[in-house]
Amino acid sequence: MSQEIITITKRETTGKGAARAFRRQGLVPAVIYGLNEAPVAITIPAKTVARILASETGMNSLVHLQREGTDIKRHVIIKDVQRDPVTRRLMHVDFMRVDPNHKVKVSVPIVLKGTPAGVKEGGILEFVHRQIEVECLPAFIPSHIDVAVEHLAVGDTLRLDQIQLDSHLTVLGDIHNVICVIQGKTEEEVAEGEAAEVAAPAAKGKK
């Protein structure tokens, strides 16, 4: 995405009526802010935003915008997307200006890979922290961070400081935060399971 230059149009009119008119034209109202510059209201094709969000890097895509009819270009990332709660149609987008040579702070989703050994044994996977905040150059913003969990047994806990991250990433916050834990079944759950096993043959015999 960072190599493609996307043309956007400065928005001269604001308000709900204007926003509805833009959407009827297939455009999404948006704003660009950051880097100590004044915010600029713009419109951008809805299909373009949808394509960015559907790309591998998604919300963390580095996008190159150029204002229509000018030489003004800015690298940005998407900071927020507003959708209609019923139709899920794009309603508004916030873009934040970034300097390709300066690090930015972003939240990156964690993706757990594999089925833990403890879950196969009857344990329960508790996913505690689904995102982590990192700092890096815009070009190195990851779409997500894969974390292998196949080796986790019942009672095991996986912390942030136990996973291997790209050298370009600096983790922000407490590195001892728990990502996930494999919980064993409670005594009540075990008792219920045993009762069900006993009841099943008995019910079958009655038939």
N, C-alpha and C positions, 0 to 999 in steps of 0.2 A: 504493500500500500504506500510506503514512503516514497517510491519513485514516481507514482502517478500524481499528476497535478489535477486537482478537481476544481472546476470553476464554480464559484458561488456568487450570489447577487446581494448587494447591500439592500436592506429592507428599509424603505422610507416610511411605511405606514405600520402602525402597531394596533393592538387591541384584538378582542375576540372576533369581531367581524372580519377584520383583515386576515387573521389567522385562518378562519374558515375558508375564505376566498383562496388563499394560497394552497390549502390542502386540496381544494377542488381541482386545482391546476397540477396536482401531483407534487407539490412542494411542501417542505417542512420548515416552519419558522425555527430559527436557531439564533444563538448568540455566541460570539467569540470573545474571550476575556483572558487576562493574565499578562505576565511580563511587564507589569507597571504601565500598560497601555490602556486607553479607554475601551470599554466594551463596545462591540459593533454588532448590531442586529442584522441578520442575514436570512436568506432562504437557500435551501439546498434540495435537490431532487430527492424525494422519498426513496426511490429505488436505489440511489447511490448510498444512502445511509443504511438501508437494509442489506446491501451487498457488503458494506464494511462490517456490520454487526455479524453477518453470516460467515465472514472470513475466518481463517485459523486463529488470528490474533484478536478478533472480536472487538470488545470495548477498549482493549489496550492497543489497538492499531495506531501506528504513527501515520497521520494523514497530512498531505501537502495541499493547502487551499490557496487559490488565487482569486482575488476579487475581480469580477467581470469588468472589462474595459480599462483595467489598470495593471501596473506591474507589481502590485502589492501581493506578496506571497508570505504565507506563514505555515510553519509546521504546528500541528495541533494533535491532541488526543481527545477522545470523547470522555467527558467527566460525568455526564448524566443524560438519561433518556427518559422522557415522559411518554406514556402510552395511555390510550383510552382504556379504562378498567374493564370494559365489556368487550369491545371489538379488538383490543390490543393494537389498534392503529397508532402509528407514530404521531405524537402531538407536538413535541418540542425536543430540541437537542442542545446541550451545552458543550461547547468546544473550549478547551483550554490551550492557549499558546504555549509552546515549549521551545527551548533552545536546544538544537541537536547536540551541542557541545557541553551542555550542563545537565546534571542528573535531576531526575524527577522522582517523586514519591508516588507509588501506585499500589493498589490492592490487587493481588493476584489470587485467583481461585486454586484450591488444592484438589487434585483428582486422585482418589485412591485406586490403585491398580492391583487386581487379583482378589481372590477370596482367602481371608486369613485362615490358618490351620485351626485356630480356636473356634471360628464360626462353624467349620465343618464338624467340630466335636460337640456342637450344641451351644456354643457361646454366642454372645450378642455384640456386634460392632457398634460402638458409640463414637460418632464423628463429632468431635468437640469444636475444633477450629477449622472452618471450611475455607478461610481466606487468610493470607498473610500480607503484611505491608512490607514492601521492599523499596530500595532506592537504586537507580541505575540510569544510564544514558538512555534517552528515548528509543534509540535503535535496538536496544537489548531488552525491551519490555517483553516478558513472556506472556503468552496467551493463558497459560496455566502451568502448574507445577505438578508433575507426576510423582506419586509416592507409592512405592511397593509395600504391600502389607501381607503378602502370602505367608511370611515367616512368623507372624504374630500368633501366639498361643493364648489360651484363656488366662487372664490376669496380666497380660503384657500391656505396656503403655508405650506409645511412640511420641516423643517430644520433637519440637522443631529443631533442636540442636543435634538430633540424631539423623537427619536427612541430608543428603548430598545436594548442594545447590550450585548453580553455575557461578563461576568466579566473578562474573560481571555484576552479580547481585549482592547487595548489602541488606541484611534483614534488620528491620526496625522493630522496636518493642522487645518483649521478653522472649529470649530464645529458648527458655525452659517451658514455654506454653505447650500444653498437651494437644497433639493433633487428633489422636484417636486412642481408644482403649478397648480391649476385648473383655467384656464383662461375662462372668459365669452366671448360670441361672440361679435365681433365688431358691430358697428352700420350698417356698410355696409352689413355684413353677415345677420344681423337681417332683414334689408330691402329687401335683395335678397330673403330670406326665405319667407317673407310676400308676395312679388310679385309673387313668384312661387305658393303659396297657392291660390292667387286670379286668376292667369292665368289658373290653372288646371281645375276648374269648367267651366270656359269660353270655353276652348278648348273642353271639353267634350260636352258642349251644342251645339257647332257647328257641331259636328259629328252627 
